[in-house]
Amino acid sequence: MTTSPPPSGARSRVAYLDGLRGVALVLMVVNHTARWWVDAHMTWARYGLIYVTLTLAAPMFLFLVGFCLPLARSATTPESLGDLARRFVPRGARIVGAGLLLNLLVFSDEPVISGGVLQTIGLAIIAMVPAMWLLRFWWGAWALLLVAAAGYVAFVQAYPFLTRFVAEHSLVGLMLFYDFPPWPWLSLVLIGLVLGTTWLQAHRRSPEDGARYLTIAAAVGGLLVLAFFLHDWWRAVPMRFGMRRDFILNRHWTPRGAALLWVLGMVLLMLAAAYWGWERRRWQLRGLVVLGQTALFLYFVHQVIAYTVVRGWLGWRFEDWPRFWIANAVFVVVLLGLGWLWRDVKGRAMRARRPVLAAPG
């Protein structure tokens, strides 16, 4: 079974990418509720759940930022650097503004200008403008992959200095190195941009070429994950899924060493699995697609509900696993309803802004 190439233009939607983003959103919701809705002692089961959902959800979100950007570009008309800036800079700025608003509404105990995932996503979209322009050259993809690798290696080398820096300059540290900071996480966005561009080129040649591309991605991802487990077995690592093995800067996580194999490998495996499910097997999981299509809105809203309303105003806690999972299931259904409503309202607003064509004659 084959699929037609995705349409070009800013409103392009690809079901498997929306569905995968929906999966990442659900994982992020569980990660947050496991931290915010439970006050009991940190058990190994809860700790492992927090770590695994963190290492799958956030990297997938950032990878998809880059992977999906080529879908918003024209398939026929080369765009200048100015054209790309006019299209993407305002979008990135709006997302940065949403992140600052989230700080104001939810995380009032921290400075409003603190960094966050939304700020990094918005800055990544802006930073990808020159990167997208460079991809018109045959050497552009290799150059960007080299920049991505160099950015991460530079972070590794600078980590001791950065640890001292954020301790001595707390406010600047909160602005530049908090949550998932642009350095080094823009490297993952760059990788996503290169892979998204090359996959789209293959898919536009033929759906079979696109499928082969993701088959190779799945094989590479599987080898990376296998290497991760073999490394931990060989080195007898005592804590496979734990933050002590990774970089912790400003109390936030970045993968280190073999954990990088896990993150990159699982990103590729999940990408290929989503393609196989939605595009090849024709999964009808419309709920996940809706969650993915409204992920930015729901990422904002779910934190308001989970942290401010449920944890803060209502004071609810779910200290045993059955109640915890039931509460999460109800929460995801509520988010799905909000996503459906938001998509409908947004669609109506966009149609209302379109110019009305006069009847001929």
N, C-alpha and C positions, 0 to 999 in steps of 0.2 A: 504494500500500500504506500503510495507517495502523496506528498502534499505540494501544493503550488508555492512558489516563492512568496515571501511576505511582501505586502505592498510597501511602496515608498511613501515618505511623508511623515509629518510630525505626529499624526494620529494613528500610526501603525500599531497593531496589537498582534502579538504572537502568543498563542494559548499556552504553550509549554513554559515560556518565560514568565507569564503572569501566574501560572500555577506554581512554578518554583518559588516565585516571590511570595506567594501565599503560604507555602510551606515554611519559608524562612520567617514570615510574620508569626505563624503559630508557635514556632520554636522560640522566638523572641518573647512572646507573651508568656510561655511557660517558664522561661528563664527569669523574667521579672517577678512573676507570681511566686516562684520558688524562693525568691529572696525577700519579697515584701509581704506575703500572706502567711508566712510561717515564722513564729517566734521561738519555737522549740530549739533544743540543742542541735547543732549542725551535725547530722549523721552522715555517714559515708554515702548513703544512697542519695540524700539531698545534695551533698557536695558534688557527687558525680553528675547528677542531673543538671546542676547549674553549669558545671564546666563543659559538658558535652553540648548542651543547647547553646551556650555562648560561642563555642568554637565552630559551630555549624551555622548559626543564624547570622551573626554580625558579618563574618567574612563573605557569606553569600550575598547579603544586601549590597556590600561595597563592590564586590565583583560584578554584580548585575548592573550597577550604575554604569560601569564602563562597557559591559557587554551589550547593553541595550541602546547606548547612544547612537551607534551607526544606523539603527532602524529609523531614527528621526531625521536622517539626512536624505537629500535628494539622490535618487538612484541614477539620474540621467544628467543633471546639471552640476558641474564642478562648482563648489562654493569657496569663495575667498575667505581669508581670515576674518575680514570685517563681517561678512554674511554669517559666519559661524558665531562670532561674538554677539551679534544682534539677536541671534536666535537663543543662545544658551546662557549668556551672562545674566539676563534678567531672571531666567528660571532658577539658576543657582542662587542668586541673591534672595529670591523669595524663600527658598528652602532654608538659607542661613537665618533669615528673619523668623521663620517658623521655629527654628531651634532656640533662638533667643527668647521668643514668646513662651516656649515650653519651660525654659528655665524660670521665667517670671511666674508662671502659673503653678508649676508643680514643685520645683526644687528651690524654694524660696530661702533655704538655709545656705545656699551657695550663691556667689556673684552671678548676676544675670549674664555677664560676658563670658562665663565658663564655656569651654568647648563641649561638644556632644556629637552624637552620630549625625543628626540632621545638619549641623554646621559643617561637618566633614564631607557629607554628601554634596551640599551646596557648593562648597569650595572645590570639590573634585570636579563637578560639572564645569565650573569656570576654568579650572586648570586644564581640563581636557580639550579646550578650544584649540590651542596651538598644537596639541598632540594629534587631534583629528585632522588638522591641516597638513601635518607632516606625513600622514599616512597616504597622501597622494603620490609620494615618492617610493620607489621600489625598496629603498633602504630604510624607510620610515619605521616599519614594524620592528626590525631588528634593533634600530637605535632606541626605540621606546622600551623594548624589553631589557636592553642594557641599562637604561636609566632606571627602570624599576628595580633591577637587581642591585645596582649601585646605591640606590636610595635605602634599601633595606640593610645592605652591608655597612653603609655609613652610620645608620642608626645603631647597629650592633656595636660598632667601634666607639660610638659616642655615648653609649648607655651609662657608663660610670660618671661621665661629666654631666649628663642630663639628670641623673639621680641627684647629684649635688645641686644642680641648677634649680630644679623645682622645689627643693627644700629651702634654698636661700631666697628664691623669688617666687613666692607662692602664687601671687595674683597672675603674673605672666605665665607661670606654669599651668594654672587653670585655664588660661586662654589658649595656649599653644599645645599643651601635652596632657589633655584630659579626655577620659572616655576612649574614643578611637580617634587619636589625633591625626591630622593630615600627614605628618611624618611619623611612622613609615607607611601608613595605610593607603596613601595615594599610589604606592607601588602596586597594590592589588587591583586598584581601579585601572591603572595603566595596562596590567596584564589582561584584565577583562576587556578593555577597549581593543587591544590587538586581536585577541581571540574572537571577539564579536565581529570585528571587521572582516577577518579572514573566513570565519564561518559564513557570514552573509554573502561574501563573494562566491564561496563554493556553492551555497544554496541557490543563488541566482543562476549559476551555470546549470544546475539541475538539482532536484530534491535528493537524488541518490548521492551526489557529491557531498551535499550537506550532511546526510546521514553517515557517510563514511568518515567525514571529518569528526563527528561526535563519537563515532565508534573508536577512532584513534584516541580521542580525549578520554574516553572511558578506560581504555587500556592503560594509558599513561597514569590516570588517576588510581587505577587498581594497583599498579606497580608502586606508586608512591605510598599508598596506605599499607601495602604489604611490607615495604621497606621500613615503615614506621614501626610495625609490630615486630619485625625481625630485629630491628635495632634495640627495641626495649627488651626483647627476650635475650639477645646476646649480651647486652650491658646489665641485665638483671635490674632494670629501672624499678624502684620500689613504688613509684606513684605514676602510673601511665596517664591517667586523666586527672591532673592536678596542676594548680597554678604555680607550685613551687619549682617546677621545671622550666618555667617561662619567664619572660621579662615582666616585671611589675613596676610601672612608672606612674606615680600619682595615684596609687591604689587601683590601677587599671592594667589590663592584660594585653600582651603582644606575644605571639608564638616565638619560641626559641628552639634552635637546633632541630631535633627530630620532630617536634610538634609542628614545625612548618610543613613537613611531609604530610602529616595528618590533615592539616587545614587545606592545603592545595589539592591533595588527592581527593578529599571528600567534596570539595567544590566541583571538581571535574566529574566525579562519579554522579553527584546529584544532578548536575547539568545534563549529562547524557541520559540518566534515568528518567528525568522529566520529559526529555524529547521522545524517548522510546514510549513513554506512557501516553502523553497527550497527542503526539503527532503520528506515531506508528500504530499504537494500540487503540487510539481514539477514546481515551478515557473521557468520561462525562462528569468530571468532578468540578461542576460549575462553581461550587462554593469557594474552592481554593482559588479559582481564576478571579472571582470577584474580590476576594481578599487581596490578591496580588495587584489587581487593577487599582485598588484604593489603598495601597499599602502605606504611602506617605501620610495620608489623612489618618489612617487607623494607627500608625505608629505614634502619632501625636495624641490621638484620642485615648488609646488604650492606657497610656501612662497617667493621663488625667483621672481615668476611672479607677485603675488598679491602685495607684499610689494615693491620690488626693481623696477620692471618694470612698473606696472600700477600706483602705488601710487607715486613712486619716479621719474622715468624717464619721464613717460607720464603725470603725474599729474592729472589723471582722477579721478573724484568723481561722485558718483551716489546718489544724495541727496533726491530723491523721491523713493517710494517703487516700482513702476512699472519698472523704469530703473534699480534699484538695483537688482530685481529678474531676469530681462532679462539678465543683465550682469553676474549674477551668473550661470544662465542656460548655457550661452555661455561658460563660464569658465569651467564648469563641462564637457561639450562636448570636449573642448580642452584637458582637463586632461585625459579624456577617450581615445582620440586619442593618446596622449603621452604614456598612459599606455599600449595600444595595441602594439604600436611600441616598447616600452621598453621590453615587454614580448617576442615579436618576436626576437628582437636582442639578448636578454639574452638567449633565447632558442637555437638560432643558435650557440652562443658562447659555451654553455654547450655541445651541440652535437659535436662541433668541437674538444673539449678537450677530449672526450671519446676515449679510445684506439680502433683502428680498429682491428677486429678479422680476423685472416687469414683464408682463405677457407680451409676446410679439404681436405686431399688427397695429 
